[in-house]
Amino acid sequence: MTIAENLNLIKQNLPDNVTLVAVSKTKPVADLMEAYNAGQRVFGENKIQEMTEKWQQMPKDIEWHMIGHVQSNKVKYMVPYVKLIHGVDSLKLLKEINRQAVRWRKTINCLLQIHIAEEETKFGLNEKELDELLNSEEFKSFTNIKVVGLMGMATFTDNQTQIKREFDHLKAIFDTYKQLDTPNLKLETLSMGMSGDYQLAIACGSTMVRIGSSIFGSR
Ligand SMILES: *Cc1c(COP(=O)(O)O)cnc(C)c1O
């Protein structure tokens, strides 16, 4: 199957309200161009340098999403062009994103990453940390960021019941905070689901799926 065929197959079964992020990390520009020529305009990368190199080489009507863990000292490199940062998991990082966004006179859209998996290794805030962050005076003082949603990754397991429980948990948190509407907080996007679990994620309420290997092949 070609990249275009893989994409079309996935898109056929995607509800209208779900955005497909084509996760192109480690893949060459030629592969991304094949997806682009098949109509794909949203790409996800997890390393800033790689994303910047691809941004320079690719057409400029692409939305670039940073889906990986972000270090504060790297924020300045992507602020000029990044459309959405998925993995924001601290006030410190938000502060730096805001600082760089002010410098560029931009507003940067962010998703807060929530820790829903059992694994210790995955990044993300727990519910208490999320609550503290959103209620802090410092967060309210940020003028150039907008938290537009939440992101999470389920445990890497074949146990569908467990994955569903984790997705349901994230959806419940999303629904709790969805009602809030302040200048820099309005949850509209729920980013959950990857190649192995995106259909389940959509059934649980995902509005944005991040799919790599099912489009571009294994890495
Ligand atoms: C790599 C990655 C994906 C895509 O994973 P696939 O299993 O290849 O679809 C999605 N989200 C994040 C955060 C990733 O790092």
The ligand as an ORCA input file, in Angstrom:
! r2SCAN-3c Opt
* xyz 0 1
  C       5.082      8.716     17.439
  C       3.877      9.305     18.080
  C       2.597      9.076     17.567
  C       2.318      8.179     16.371
  O       2.494      6.851     16.704
  P       2.053      5.670     15.688
  O       1.879      4.494     16.561
  O       3.172      5.510     14.708
  O       0.802      6.086     15.027
  C       1.522      9.699     18.183
  N       1.700     10.507     19.252
  C       2.910     10.749     19.769
  C       3.020     11.646     20.948
  C       4.035     10.161     19.218
  O       5.241     10.402     19.751
*
